Amino acid sequence: MSVFHVEEWAEGAAAPDLWKQLSPAVCRDAGDKRRRIAVDDSKKLKLSNSSVSKHPLTHLERGILTFLSVMEPAAVVAVGAGELRETDHLPCPGTDISFFQRVGAGVPAEAWYAGEPIPWPLATSADAVGIGANTLRIAMEQAGVRLLDLKCQAMGEGTFNELVQAAGTKAAATEAALVEHMWSIWDRWGAIGAESGGGVRVICDRQGGRAYYAEMISKAFPGVEVAETHHSETQSRYEMRGVGDDGLARHMHVLFLVESERQHLPVALASMLAKLTRESMMARFNRYWCGRLPELKPTAGYRGDGWRWLEEAKGVVSAGERAAMIRRA
């Protein structure tokens, strides 16, 4: 999840193009000759694990750590006036654990994700991140753009399997994380502009093959009015109106869009954060198991290589551990 505040955006206007507004510091191309910060679909920025010239996470790490450095983590919404309070910017995380803490990704309970903190950054330096952050901060100030939050949820195999078993579908795990992020936005920013008919805009990628979300939203937000305002092959729009626990009116628009990371920088940035978090968790996974079997070749964790890894690790993986680490969907 990434949350931005755009000062010049007006109700009814087209969605802001943050690639354009932040172009002095940001681009889509990781090979940009001006060394701007690349923000794009994480699949395009993650390098192969066999890369020898650059660390596989070079572009993801640079992008996310730079944006984290300009984030206003303690920004508070004065919902009565619709204003935000500026706060100090945080330093670059020095370990993977401090990174997880910064983005709200708790380390899963499984033993293979435990261990001592891993020094960060992996592919750059805190000084380099600071230089990029200064350039980005200037571009954001000139454009009237502020980054309010960057969050990611890390779900271990045990939690995932419990959700799948209870609901009978893999989509339940994705839905649980999505709803948690939506509630965070609703609670913290949903009151801004609500009285005047405005409100925050939430953009999500389509969830698998799912096309309709009104029932899901209504179930997750009891007492909130949910209306579908548009539906097509590529997008589904919903409008939410209700009252928060603080008694203030709230208003939120939610768009589910196919390949949304290609059209909206905040979605691409959230995709990068999720990928960087996943790969960092896999580094912990591999460190744990290679500690038990040093000659074991690390795995990226995806299905094909995962079965190869299970076969090679069978001498140190118990039946219980094997059952615990295999997803049920």
Disulfide bonds with the S-S distance in Angstrom:
none
